[in-house]
Each structure stands twice: as structure tokens, then as C-alpha cells.
Amino acid sequence: VGGMGTVFAAYDEQLDRKVALKILHNPDNEDQCQHEKTMREAKALARVRHPRVVSIYDVGTANGRMYLAMEFVDGVTLRDWLAERNRSWREILLMFIQAGEGLAAAHDAGVIHRDFKPDNVLVGTDGLPLVLDFGVARLGRPESTESERTTGSLPSDSRFTYQGVHSGTPGYMSPEQYGDEPVGSASDQFSFCAALYEALYGHLPFAGTTVQEHASSVRGPIRKPSATLDVPADVFRILSRGLSVHQGDRFPSMRDLLHALAIEHGQTPSAAAASRRNLMAALLLAIS
């Protein structure tokens, strides 16, 4: 059960398969905001075809209620997966890299998620992640967040006190999502890095328990991780770039970010170092 509707496990008799059926709370589509968000989610999912993104099968109305029929994923949220047991930094990094491929595919299709967080990723019993919940996604060109604020409800997160409405979840939102700057793929990159930072270091990169506090802290320095953790310093460096205040200081794309993280995921420190040297040599060659 979420702010917009309830998701049921259902059975598709015609195609003999289990599906996830998301049904809006309000009958007769009384809440226009919810109706628009549901249609936005349906259009976003229809644009993206990738094994790391949940597939949509149908959208319609039945008995006065709007519904989405989607791929059924037998698994847990990424947040629950992280909490199941202590996991190595490489295990966490690999899971996020795979989830990031779903975000990159969405960007390729012109879709900006705008609310990436561990709760919006499912890890199936096969151990593979799928990105979902495109209810606040943006389709097309970047636009100002001023036109995106609505009277609807925010995604639920008990760690924050909400005052005012934005697209996204405090703790993972980029600086531009709090203001009037254009929101694009770099915003998803910021949210992805915030979620990965939290998974690796045990806390979010910026302090705050209210929207106002986080809106201020997200423009300040990143909280330093504990020196006792065995996560390589270069991973922190990569995340710091992805968490830059200014969009132009982040990676050119999600794929560039994922490539940098994949290098650090090398099987041994020497392999990662060799990959970094090869990448640098290739860049220098291209420049010359």
C-alpha cells in the first residue's frame, strides 16, 4: 500500500502468468493528480525496455478505478536486501551497478526517474535488481521543478518531516530538485550516488531530518565516511563527483559513472589500478 494506490499479486488468465496489479485508491479517478502520475508512470515504463527495469503490460480502468498491470517480481526491495546481512562493498557495488543500468536505459529512452532510492528497486530471487516506481518520472526535455510541484503526497519516508511538496524523496534529492533549476539525467545520477553512499557507509551523504534542513545541507560538504571501512578511497572520490552541487561537475552520463564504478569493482586492487591507467591512457590518446 502506497500513497497513490495498492499493489496486488494477480493472475493473468489469458497469458497464464502472475502479474503485479497497481490499483489507484480513489474511485472514479477523482484525484486528477494521481491519475496524471499513473499515466506518467505507464508512459515511462512503456518507453523503457530493459531487463533491469520492471515491464508494463497494460493500463486501464475497471469498476471506476484506474490500474496498471506490470511484471511481477518475486523478491524484496533493495533496502531490505541490504538489511538482510552484512555485505561486502564489492557485493553492494555490483548490485547498484546493475540497477544503474536500468536508470541508464531510461535516460536513453528520454525518461528521468526523479525518485531513485533503495525502496524503488526490487531484487528478485535470481539476485538481479529491477528499477520500478516511475510515478514522478519526467518524459522529454528537462524542465524547471517550479512547474512540477503539486498538491499531491510525497513518497513515504519516516526519517523525514515533510513541509512543502517536491518530486523526489529528501535524502536522495539533488540540489536542483529543491529549486528552480532544470532537472535532468544528472539529477538521477545524484540520487543514485546518494543511495550507494548510504549503502556503503551506513548513512546518507548529507545531514538533515526535514526538507528545509536537507535543502540546505545538500549544498554543503559531504559527510566523511568512517576510516575503519574497507571501501576504496577511489569509490568515495567517484561518489563525491556524482554528488556535486552543480550538475555540470557530475559525470557526463550515468554510463560514465557506472563505467568508473565498474573499474573499482575489479577483482583485485591491482586490476582496478590497471584499468584506471588504461582508461587514462585511452583518454589522453583521444585528446591528442
Secondary structure, DSSP 8 states (H G I E B T S, - for coil): --SSEEEEEEEETTTTEEEEEEEESSGGG--HHHHHHHHHHHHHHHH---TTB--EEEEEEETTEEEEEEE---EEEHHHHHHHS---HHHHHHHHHHHHHHHHHHHHTTEE-S--SGGGEEEETTS-EEE---TT-EESS-EEGGGT--SS-----TTSB--S--SS-TTT--GGGGSSSEE-HHHHHHHHHHHHHHHHHSS-SS--SBHHHHHHHTTS------TTS-S-HHHHHHHHHHT-SSGGGS-SSHHHHHHHHHHHT-SSHHHHHHHHHHHHHHHHHHH-
